[in-house]
């Protein structure tokens, strides 16, 4: 008698604890009182799925409408898939990419954050500047470096948000802010001059130093 064939049990795929992005072109129903949303799944020929909506996403739920496209951040909690965040999807493919990347910046896996930062830099998304500035303090050096590069690519819109970092207590942040502004170059001059007019003390001194390194100085009155 032949030996029995050894079998391997196929387990269901696990859901990442940090969640995943779910994209739909069509929100089919909204149930605010039940804290639920129904969406059409792109890959399943019109099939819909009903999802629970978390408390922190209820404000977003009020803004979304039936027929909208959306990117949803979904996590699994107690056996249920729960929506933690919405972004209404634009018809512009670049805006769709920006929305997805902004969500991925909250991912617990550093590689996902790194790739998201790279996408935002390549798309030169001014809308992402605040989030990219926050990434300058990411726990992973590679994410910080990519955020540094992305802010330089975005250019002038980055400058007003980076300038306050010139007086950060963190030496690495101060140095990064100085180099970002210097590498942005001429487009950063006007935001620096505007900030200089309202600055005092240490910030004024730092702005003057950056402008001097870039070859500029305030006009004498």
Secondary structure by P-SEA (a helix, b strand, c coil): cccccbbbbbccccccccbbbbbbcccccccccccbbbbbbccccbbbbbbbbcccaaaaaaacccccccccccccccccccccccccccccaaaaaaaaaaaacccccaaaaaaaaaaaaaaccccaaaaaaaacccccaaaaaaaaaaaaaaccccccccccccccccaaaaaaaaaaaaaacccaaaaaaaaaaacccaaaaaaaaaaaaaccccccc
